[in-house]
Amino acid sequence: MSDIKPLYLLSGGRGGSYKSTRQILQAVFREIGKSSPNIAYVGAASDDNRVFYQFIAGMIKKTGNCKVTRVLICSPKADISKARGTLESADAIFMSGGDVEMGMQVLEEKNLAGFLRDLYEQGKLFFGASAGSIMLAGEWVRWKDSDDDSTAELFPCLGLAPIICDTHAEDDDWAELKMALKLSEDNVQGYGIPAKACLKVYPDGRIEALGDAITRYIQHNGQVERQANLLPIDHTK
């Protein structure tokens, strides 16, 4: 447990700003603890989209001196052995945004989900944004029929963070997060990470808000109830 590093679940989305993201990424760099780390970029949720990669890699490199290596895994011709080597040798792994279900399907099909879990247990630092953050958590929700809530069901994610979370969905009042919680076991908590925030999840289960307040819900007896926001800690006091 002592070798496992905290997870950084960034919101991403259009409502944030480079200033708020930069401050969170600076915390990630401090956690990595190297002057010029090598960061592996996993774009499974975005079908290895090059534009996504260029934008995110540029923001990360603008924040700190580092190398961001694109790990290609989605194509049928992808060299998975090479991808595993890149992930294993990286100082940290970033999970991109996109589509949660598609991202998890790719990781499972390429036999990388368990491999990533093993790397986390061995002390690899993981951080993500948007769908990538949700993938690092326990479960997420999908609909067989988008117009029929009775067809909603949970599906497993990587489970590195033993929580359920959603990102930058404050304008929708966290509707998908609430549905995921309705389908969960009793007393499961859910976290809504707004656009300027990040949820830091420690290996012992502690959680901390970075950047902005995090919305919290709990499912109790089939009802989803709002709890007090998780507020950032002022470490200067």
C-alpha positions in Angstrom: 0.0 0.0 0.0 2.8 2.4 0.8 4.1 2.3 -2.8 0.7 3.1 -4.4 0.3 6.7 -5.4 -2.8 8.9 -5.3 -5.0 9.2 -8.3 -5.8 12.5 -9.8 -9.2 12.6 -11.5 -9.4 15.9 -13.4 -12.7 17.1 -14.8 -11.6 18.4 -18.2 -14.4 20.0 -20.3 -15.0 23.4 -21.7 -15.9 25.1 -18.5 -12.4 25.0 -17.1 -9.5 27.2 -17.6 -5.8 26.7 -18.2 -5.0 28.5 -14.9 -7.1 26.0 -12.9 -5.8 23.0 -14.9 -2.2 24.2 -14.6 -2.4 24.3 -10.8 -3.8 20.8 -10.7 -1.2 19.5 -13.2 1.5 21.1 -11.0 0.3 19.0 -8.1 0.6 15.9 -10.4 4.1 16.8 -11.3 5.0 17.2 -7.6 3.6 13.8 -7.0 5.7 12.2 -9.8 8.7 13.7 -8.2 11.0 13.8 -11.2 12.5 16.8 -12.9 11.6 15.7 -16.5 9.2 12.7 -16.3 8.0 10.6 -19.2 4.2 10.5 -19.3 2.4 7.9 -21.3 -0.8 9.1 -23.0 -3.6 6.5 -23.4 -6.3 7.6 -25.9 -8.5 4.5 -25.8 -11.6 6.6 -25.0 -11.0 8.9 -28.0 -10.1 6.2 -30.5 -6.5 7.4 -30.4 -7.6 10.7 -31.7 -4.5 12.7 -32.8 -6.0 16.2 -32.2 -7.0 15.2 -28.7 -3.5 14.0 -28.0 -1.9 17.2 -29.4 -4.1 19.4 -27.4 -3.7 17.6 -24.1 0.0 16.8 -24.6 0.6 20.5 -25.3 -1.1 21.6 -22.1 0.8 19.0 -20.0 4.2 20.0 -21.6 3.3 23.7 -21.1 2.9 23.0 -17.3 6.2 21.1 -16.7 9.3 19.9 -18.4 8.3 16.4 -19.6 7.9 14.0 -22.5 4.4 12.9 -23.4 4.4 9.6 -25.4 1.3 8.6 -27.3 0.4 5.0 -26.7 -1.5 3.6 -29.8 -3.8 0.7 -29.0 -7.1 1.2 -30.8 -6.2 0.1 -34.3 -6.4 -3.6 -35.2 -2.7 -3.2 -36.3 -1.6 -1.6 -33.0 1.6 -3.1 -31.6 0.3 -4.0 -28.1 3.7 -5.4 -27.0 5.2 -2.0 -27.7 2.3 -0.3 -25.9 2.9 -2.4 -22.8 6.6 -1.5 -22.9 5.8 2.2 -23.1 3.3 2.0 -20.3 5.7 0.0 -18.1 8.6 2.4 -18.6 6.6 5.6 -18.1 6.8 7.6 -14.9 3.0 8.4 -15.1 0.0 7.4 -17.2 -2.6 9.8 -18.4 -6.1 8.6 -19.5 -7.8 10.7 -22.1 -11.3 11.9 -22.4 -13.8 10.6 -24.9 -16.3 7.8 -24.5 -16.1 5.7 -21.3 -17.7 2.6 -22.6 -15.7 2.6 -25.8 -12.5 3.2 -23.8 -13.1 0.3 -21.5 -14.1 -2.0 -24.4 -10.8 -1.3 -26.1 -8.7 -1.9 -22.9 -10.5 -5.2 -22.3 -10.2 -6.4 -25.9 -6.5 -5.6 -26.0 -6.0 -7.3 -22.6 -4.7 -4.0 -21.1 -7.2 -3.4 -18.3 -5.6 -5.9 -15.9 -2.2 -4.8 -17.0 -3.0 -1.2 -16.0 -4.4 -2.4 -12.7 -1.1 -4.2 -12.0 1.0 -1.1 -12.9 -1.1 0.9 -10.4 -0.6 -1.7 -7.7 3.2 -1.5 -8.4 3.3 2.2 -7.8 2.6 3.8 -11.2 1.0 7.2 -11.0 -2.3 7.6 -12.9 -4.2 10.7 -13.8 -7.0 11.3 -16.2 -9.5 13.9 -17.5 -13.2 13.7 -18.3 -14.0 10.1 -19.5 -10.5 9.1 -18.5 -11.2 10.0 -14.9 -14.4 8.0 -14.9 -12.5 5.0 -16.4 -10.1 5.1 -13.4 -13.0 4.8 -11.0 -15.2 1.8 -10.2 -18.3 1.7 -12.5 -20.2 3.7 -15.0 -23.7 3.6 -16.5 -25.0 2.9 -20.0 -28.4 2.7 -21.6 -29.6 0.0 -24.1 -32.3 2.6 -25.0 -31.4 6.2 -24.3 -35.1 7.1 -24.0 -35.9 4.4 -21.5 -34.3 4.6 -18.0 -35.4 1.0 -17.2 -32.7 -0.1 -19.7 -29.9 1.6 -17.7 -27.2 -0.7 -16.3 -23.8 -0.4 -14.7 -20.6 -1.7 -16.3 -17.1 -2.1 -14.7 -14.3 0.4 -15.2 -10.7 0.0 -14.1 -11.6 0.3 -10.4 -8.4 2.0 -9.3 -10.4 4.5 -7.4 -13.2 2.6 -5.4 -15.8 5.3 -6.1 -18.3 6.4 -8.7 -17.7 9.8 -10.3 -18.7 12.0 -13.2 -17.0 15.0 -14.7 -18.1 18.5 -16.0 -21.8 17.6 -15.9 -22.9 20.3 -13.6 -25.2 21.9 -16.2 -27.1 18.6 -16.4 -27.4 18.5 -12.6 -25.3 15.3 -12.6 -28.1 13.2 -14.2 -25.9 10.3 -15.3 -24.1 10.2 -11.9 -27.5 10.0 -10.1 -28.6 7.1 -12.3 -25.4 5.2 -11.7 -25.9 5.7 -8.0 -29.5 4.4 -8.2 -28.2 1.2 -9.7 -25.5 0.9 -7.0 -25.4 -0.8 -3.7 -26.8 0.9 -0.6 -24.6 3.8 0.9 -22.4 4.1 -2.2 -21.2 7.7 -2.6 -20.8 9.5 -5.9 -18.7 12.5 -6.7 -19.5 15.2 -9.3 -16.2 16.8 -10.4 -17.0 20.3 -11.9 -15.0 21.9 -14.7 -12.4 23.6 -12.6 -11.9 20.8 -10.1 -10.0 17.5 -9.6 -10.7 14.7 -7.1 -7.5 13.3 -5.5 -8.0 9.7 -4.3 -5.5 8.3 -1.9 -4.7 4.6 -1.7 -6.1 4.4 1.8 -9.5 5.7 0.6 -9.2 9.3 1.6 -10.4 11.9 -0.9 -9.5 15.5 -1.4 -10.9 18.2 -3.6 -8.5 20.3 -5.7 -9.3 23.5 -7.5 -13.0 23.8 -6.7 -15.7 22.2 -4.6 -16.8 18.7 -5.5 -20.5 17.8 -5.5 -21.4 14.7 -3.4 -24.3 12.3 -3.4 -25.1 9.1 -1.5 -27.5 6.3 -2.4 -29.5 5.2 0.6 -32.5 2.8 0.4 -32.8 3.4 -3.3 -32.9 7.2 -3.0 -30.0 9.5 -4.1 -29.5 12.2 -1.6 -27.3 15.3 -1.9 -24.6 15.7 0.7 -22.4 18.7 1.7 -19.8 19.6 -1.0 -16.3 18.4 -0.6 -14.3 21.6 -0.3 -10.6 22.1 -1.2 -8.2 22.2 1.7 -6.1 25.4 2.2 -2.7 24.0 2.8 -1.2 27.5 3.4 -2.9 27.7 6.8 
